[in-house]
Amino acid sequence: MIAVVDYGMGNLRSVSKALEYVAPDADVQVTSDPAVVQQADRVVFPGQGAMPDCMRELSERGLRDAVINASRTKPFLGICIGLQMLFDHSDEGDIPGLGIFPGNVRRFPRGDVRDANGARLKVPHMGWNRVMQVDRHPLWENIPEDDWFYFVHSYYAVAADKESVAGRCDYGLRFACAVARDNIFAVQFHPEKSHLAGLQLLRNFSVWKP
């Protein structure tokens, strides 16, 4: 069973439908029940919105401990804010995260994000961008280097442990868009919105045996 954690802040239908498509034999459950998260074989931790709201909802719905435990014990995929929440702290709301990865979440510089030619880039970073794979993690299997993924975000993670960085992206600056350790893989982009490359990443997750 694959549990998609519902704490009221994610695009859950798109995530669950993509998982059902790539893993038709799996039981995909969108759930706000900590017990179901604990019982799941795999856990997907998506998110959209503001970091303070996400952290508050996670705690108020009693899911915080279940998510932390899942990140320690079973294949675990974080998506978008589901990546950011894994870090120690976020500048968005000056709020602590779950502390699973050391590091901080920073905002893109206001009004001063530029591409290699000096053209100003918009924040939030919204749209398609290439992802540079840092290592050959199993979740990159059958995904070409520098393939395109879909992003929507104004904040990015700065990992204190550089060995945890599994993918990077350039958007005015180079930032970690994927991190991995043991049974955890988390991405800043949205695989459920990233066409063939995103579906392949979800397919890889559905069979991953860390």
C-alpha positions in Angstrom: 0.0 0.0 0.0 1.2 3.5 -0.9 0.0 6.2 1.5 -0.3 9.8 0.2 -0.3 12.0 3.3 -3.2 14.4 3.4 -2.7 17.3 5.8 -4.9 19.6 3.7 -2.1 21.3 1.7 -1.3 19.2 -1.3 -2.5 18.6 -4.9 -3.4 15.1 -3.8 -5.6 14.0 -6.7 -2.9 14.6 -9.3 -0.3 12.7 -7.1 -2.6 9.8 -6.4 -3.8 9.4 -10.0 -0.2 9.4 -11.3 0.7 6.7 -8.8 -2.3 4.6 -9.7 -1.3 4.9 -13.4 2.4 3.9 -12.9 1.6 1.2 -10.2 -1.8 -0.3 -11.2 -1.4 -3.2 -8.8 -0.7 -1.0 -5.7 -3.3 0.2 -3.3 -2.9 3.9 -3.3 -4.6 5.7 -0.4 -4.9 9.4 0.2 -5.1 9.6 4.0 -5.1 11.9 7.0 -5.1 9.0 9.4 -1.7 8.6 11.2 -2.4 4.8 11.6 -2.7 4.3 7.9 0.5 6.1 7.3 2.2 3.9 9.9 0.8 0.8 8.2 1.7 1.8 4.7 4.5 0.0 2.7 5.5 3.3 1.1 4.7 6.9 1.9 4.4 10.0 -0.4 4.6 13.4 1.4 3.4 16.1 -1.0 2.6 19.8 -0.3 1.7 23.1 -1.7 1.2 26.5 0.0 3.1 28.4 2.7 5.5 26.6 5.0 3.9 27.9 8.3 0.5 26.7 7.2 1.8 23.3 6.2 3.7 22.8 9.5 0.7 23.9 11.5 -1.7 21.6 9.7 0.7 18.7 9.9 0.8 19.0 13.7 -2.9 19.8 14.3 -3.9 16.8 12.3 -1.7 14.5 14.4 0.5 13.5 11.4 3.8 14.9 12.4 5.1 11.9 14.3 3.7 9.5 11.7 5.6 11.3 8.9 8.9 11.4 10.9 8.6 7.7 11.7 7.8 6.9 8.1 10.9 8.8 7.0 13.0 6.5 9.1 11.4 3.2 8.4 10.0 2.8 4.8 10.5 4.1 1.2 9.6 7.8 1.5 9.1 10.4 -1.3 8.8 14.1 -0.5 7.4 16.5 -3.2 7.7 20.3 -3.3 7.1 21.6 0.2 7.3 18.0 1.2 11.0 18.4 0.5 11.3 21.8 2.3 9.6 20.6 5.4 12.2 17.9 5.9 14.9 20.5 6.6 15.8 22.2 9.9 14.4 25.7 9.2 12.6 27.9 6.7 12.9 31.6 6.1 9.3 31.5 5.1 7.7 32.5 8.4 11.0 31.9 10.2 9.8 28.5 11.2 11.5 25.2 12.2 10.9 22.2 9.9 11.0 18.5 10.8 14.8 18.4 11.1 15.3 15.2 9.1 17.9 16.9 6.8 20.3 19.5 8.1 20.0 22.8 6.4 17.8 25.7 5.7 15.1 26.8 3.2 15.8 30.2 1.6 13.9 32.6 -0.6 15.0 33.4 -4.1 16.5 37.0 -4.0 13.7 39.6 -4.5 13.9 41.3 -7.9 17.4 40.1 -8.6 17.2 36.6 -10.1 18.8 36.6 -13.5 19.7 34.0 -16.1 23.1 33.5 -17.7 22.5 36.3 -20.2 21.5 38.8 -17.5 17.7 38.7 -18.2 15.6 39.0 -15.1 13.7 35.9 -14.0 10.4 35.9 -12.3 9.8 34.6 -8.8 8.1 32.3 -8.1 10.0 29.9 -10.3 7.2 28.5 -12.3 7.5 26.2 -15.3 9.8 23.6 -16.8 13.5 23.4 -16.0 16.3 20.9 -16.5 17.5 18.8 -13.6 21.1 17.7 -13.3 21.4 14.3 -11.6 24.2 14.3 -9.0 24.5 10.6 -8.7 22.8 7.5 -10.2 20.2 7.0 -7.6 17.6 4.3 -8.3 14.9 6.9 -8.6 16.7 8.4 -11.6 16.6 5.0 -13.4 15.6 5.4 -17.1 15.4 9.2 -16.8 17.9 11.0 -19.1 20.4 13.4 -17.6 19.2 17.0 -17.8 15.6 16.0 -18.5 12.9 18.5 -17.8 10.6 18.7 -14.7 7.9 21.1 -13.7 8.5 23.6 -10.8 6.4 26.0 -8.8 8.2 27.6 -5.8 9.7 30.7 -4.4 11.9 29.0 -1.8 14.7 26.5 -2.2 16.6 24.2 0.1 20.3 24.7 1.1 21.5 21.3 2.3 24.2 21.4 5.0 25.1 17.8 4.0 26.3 18.1 0.4 26.4 14.4 0.1 22.6 14.3 0.4 22.1 16.3 -2.8 20.8 14.0 -5.5 19.8 16.7 -8.1 20.5 20.3 -8.9 18.7 23.0 -11.0 19.8 26.4 -12.2 17.4 29.3 -11.9 19.5 32.4 -11.5 21.5 30.4 -9.0 22.2 26.7 -8.6 20.1 25.0 -5.9 19.4 21.5 -4.7 16.2 20.2 -6.3 16.5 16.6 -5.0 17.9 15.2 -1.8 18.3 11.6 -0.8 19.5 9.5 2.2 18.9 5.9 2.9 15.1 5.3 2.4 14.3 9.0 1.7 14.1 10.7 -1.7 12.6 14.2 -2.0 12.2 16.6 -4.9 11.4 20.3 -5.2 9.7 19.8 -8.6 6.3 18.1 -9.2 6.8 14.6 -10.8 3.0 14.3 -11.1 3.0 17.3 -13.5 6.3 16.4 -15.3 5.0 14.2 -18.1 7.1 11.1 -18.9 10.1 11.9 -16.7 7.9 12.5 -13.7 5.9 9.4 -14.3 9.1 7.4 -14.6 10.3 8.7 -11.2 7.1 7.7 -9.6 7.3 4.3 -11.2 10.8 3.9 -9.9 9.6 4.9 -6.4 6.8 2.3 -6.5 9.3 -0.5 -6.8 12.3 1.0 -4.9 13.8 -1.3 -2.3 16.3 0.9 -0.3 
